[in-house]
Amino acid sequence: MRKSSQKKRIHLVPFTIKEIIQNINEIPQGVQMIQAPLIWDKSNKGDGVVIAVIDTGCQVDHPDLKDQIIGGRNFTKDYNGDPNNFNDNNGHGTHVSGIIAAAQNNSGVMGVAPLAKLLVLKVLGKSGDGNYQSIIDAINYAVKWRGPKGEKVRIISMSLGGTTDIPKLHDAVNRAVANNILVVCASGNNGDNNYKTDELNYPAAYNEAVSVGAIDFLKRITKYSNSNNNVDLVAPGNEIVSTYLDGKYAKLSGTSMATPHVSGAAALIINMCEAEFGRTLTEAEIYAQLIKRTTTLGLDKRSEGNGMLDLSKM
C-alpha cells in the first residue's frame, strides 16, 4: 500500500543546493545565456504578462519579488490550510520565481522578465511533497483567475512532477491550453542518458505541455536531465543563482531551474510578438514563436528537443 500511495503523490523535481549567498548584484549567467537582455526593450521586460508559478509558494516580502506578486493561493495544509498564506517554507518556489521575474532594483538579481507579474500558487508543502489534486485545482484556478484590472494568466510554470499519468491532470493541462495558456514543465531529473527507456515525468510528458530539459553553461546536457520524445527544448539549469528564503540568494541545479528560464522567455515573446502583430497570440502561436527561438546543439533529440533557448534568434 505504501508504494502504491507514493505513486499517487507529486513532488518537486529533485534539485541540488550548491551555495547560499547573502548579497549579490548581477544579471545571472542563465538570463544572459538565453540572451534575454537583448530583447528587453522590444518586449518591455514582460510588463503586464501574468505567470502562474505552481510550486512551494514564494517569500512574499523578498526584496526582489515583493512587487512582482499580483496574487496567490495556498492549496496545501501548511499554515493550517489558510488559502491566503502562500508563503514559501521550502525555498524552491522562491528560487523559481526569481528566475522568472526578479525585479530590476539595483541589487540582488534580475529575472528573465523583470516586469512580469507572478500569481503564486502553493501546492507543495515544506517537504516539497503534495498530491495531484492540489496541482489540478491550482491549474484550474489559474485558468479562471482574473486580476484587479481583468488580467489573465498567460503562462503556467511547473517545476514539479510525478511518475503517474493521472487523466484528470492531463485534462487540466488541456483546459489551460484550450484557454490559450502556455504550460511549461520540468522534464525531470531522473536522466541517465542511455535512451534505453523513456524517462517520463508528468505533467511534462504530456504532449500539450512544454517539456524543458537542462544544460550547463558549457551547453552540455546535464547528466540528470530526463530524455524522451516529448522534450521540447533545453535551457540553463546548472548552478543557477536566484532568490531564496530570508531575503537571500542561492545557487541551485535541476531541470526545475531550466523551466522558469523558458517561462520568463515566453513572457518576453508574448509582449514582443503581440506588439508586432497587433493582436493577442494563441497558445499554439506562442509555442511556435518559442520554438522558433532555439538553436540545436547537435545532440540526441530525446535530450535537447528542438535545441537551446536562444532569444537572439528572430
FENSUL-V365146 format. One record per helix or strand of 2 or more residues. SS is the DSSP state (H for helix, E for strand). FROM is the first residue (numbers start at 0). TO is the last residue. Records with the same first field share a line. If there is no record, write none. Layout:
# FENSUL-V365146
SS->FROM-TO / FROM-TO
This chain:
# FENSUL-V365146
H->1-6 / 28-32 / 35-45 / 77-80 / 91-100 / 131-143 / 166-177 / 244-246 / 254-276 / 282-291 / 300-303
E->8-11 / 15-20 / 24-26 / 49-54 / 68-73 / 107-109 / 116-121 / 128-130 / 152-157 / 159-161 / 181-185 / 209-214 / 230-235 / 239-242 / 248-252 / 293-294 / 307-308
